[in-house]
Amino acid sequence: MTEEKREFEERGRRERWQRRRRIETASIYVGEVKDGERHGRGTLTLPDGEKYEGEFKDGKKDGRGTLTYPDGEKYEGEFKDGKPWTVTFTDVDGSKTEWKDGYEIDDELDG
């Protein structure tokens, strides 16, 4: 990887993180707090309409919850360290996909 490409990728990661941080800063959280972090039950709503209702641990989605996107897509189930862990994902067309241990389950494995 060239130095120029590495620098470009690093700049892109920084910009994505900064953009995400601005969105998080403008978010609305109603719920339990511990040591200044979201912790326990709560609802986090971002300015773009994304909404998470459920359990938090150390500021991250962790435990049972529902993450709903503005277009209607949603993850319902268990979150771990801020990520969907063992959940059902429902697409805008109503189709469902199961996730286990942070990974989408391949339908071919079910049969």
C-alpha distance (Angstrom), angle and dihedral (degrees) to the residues before:
residue distance angle dihedral
M1 . . .
T2 3.77 . .
E3 3.78 120.8 .
E4 3.81 89.7 -117.6
K5 3.82 92.6 54.0
R6 3.82 92.1 45.7
E7 3.82 90.2 51.0
F8 3.82 90.9 48.0
E9 3.82 92.1 50.9
E10 3.80 92.1 46.8
R11 3.82 90.8 49.9
G12 3.82 89.5 50.3
R13 3.82 91.8 51.8
R14 3.81 90.8 48.9
E15 3.82 92.0 49.2
R16 3.83 92.4 48.5
W17 3.80 90.3 48.7
Q18 3.82 92.0 48.0
R19 3.81 91.5 47.7
R20 3.81 90.6 49.1
R21 3.81 90.1 46.7
R22 3.84 91.0 53.5
I23 3.80 90.1 51.3
E24 3.82 91.1 48.1
T25 3.82 90.4 48.6
A26 3.81 91.0 54.7
S27 3.81 92.3 47.1
I28 3.79 126.9 113.4
Y29 3.80 118.8 -129.4
V30 3.79 124.5 -174.4
G31 3.77 115.4 -179.6
E32 3.76 148.7 59.8
V33 3.80 122.5 -20.5
K34 3.80 132.7 -165.4
D35 3.81 123.6 -172.5
G36 3.82 90.6 -12.6
E37 3.84 93.9 -54.4
R38 3.79 131.9 105.2
H39 3.80 102.8 -95.9
G40 3.82 128.5 160.2
R41 3.82 125.0 9.1
G42 3.78 119.5 -9.4
T43 3.79 151.1 128.5
L44 3.81 122.9 -113.7
T45 3.82 117.9 -167.1
L46 3.81 120.8 -174.1
P47 3.83 123.3 -154.2
D48 3.82 91.8 -109.3
G49 3.83 89.6 60.4
E50 3.80 98.3 -101.1
K51 3.80 108.4 144.1
Y52 3.80 134.0 -169.9
E53 3.79 120.6 -169.1
G54 3.78 117.1 -176.4
E55 3.76 144.6 52.2
F56 3.78 127.8 -11.8
K57 3.79 132.0 -167.6
D58 3.80 123.5 -168.7
G59 3.82 91.4 -14.6
K60 3.83 96.0 -50.8
K61 3.80 134.2 100.4
D62 3.79 102.7 -94.5
G63 3.81 126.6 156.7
R64 3.82 130.8 13.1
G65 3.78 115.8 -8.3
T66 3.79 151.4 125.7
L67 3.80 123.7 -116.5
T68 3.81 112.5 -163.7
Y69 3.81 125.0 -172.9
P70 3.84 123.8 -150.7
D71 3.82 91.5 -107.0
G72 3.83 91.3 56.7
E73 3.80 99.8 -101.5
K74 3.78 111.8 136.6
Y75 3.78 146.5 -179.2
E76 3.81 117.6 -147.0
G77 3.78 124.8 -174.5
E78 3.77 138.1 37.6
F79 3.81 122.5 1.4
K80 3.79 125.0 -167.1
D81 3.79 128.0 -165.5
G82 3.82 91.5 -15.8
K83 3.82 96.5 -49.0
P84 3.81 135.0 100.2
W85 3.82 104.1 -98.4
T86 3.79 114.5 167.7
V87 3.79 103.6 4.0
T88 3.76 146.7 132.4
F89 3.79 113.0 -118.7
T90 3.81 115.3 -153.0
D91 3.81 116.6 -162.1
V92 3.82 123.4 -148.7
D93 3.83 89.5 -99.5
G94 3.82 90.4 56.3
S95 3.81 96.4 -107.0
K96 3.79 114.2 141.1
T97 3.79 132.3 -143.7
E98 3.79 125.4 -172.0
W99 3.81 122.7 -136.2
K100 3.80 125.3 -163.0
D101 3.80 127.8 -174.7
G102 3.81 90.7 -6.1
Y103 3.81 96.4 -52.3
E104 3.78 133.8 99.8
I105 3.81 110.8 -110.9
D106 3.80 112.0 -122.5
D107 3.83 109.3 -123.9
E108 3.81 90.2 -139.2
L109 3.79 89.2 65.9
D110 3.80 91.6 59.6
G111 3.80 95.5 66.9
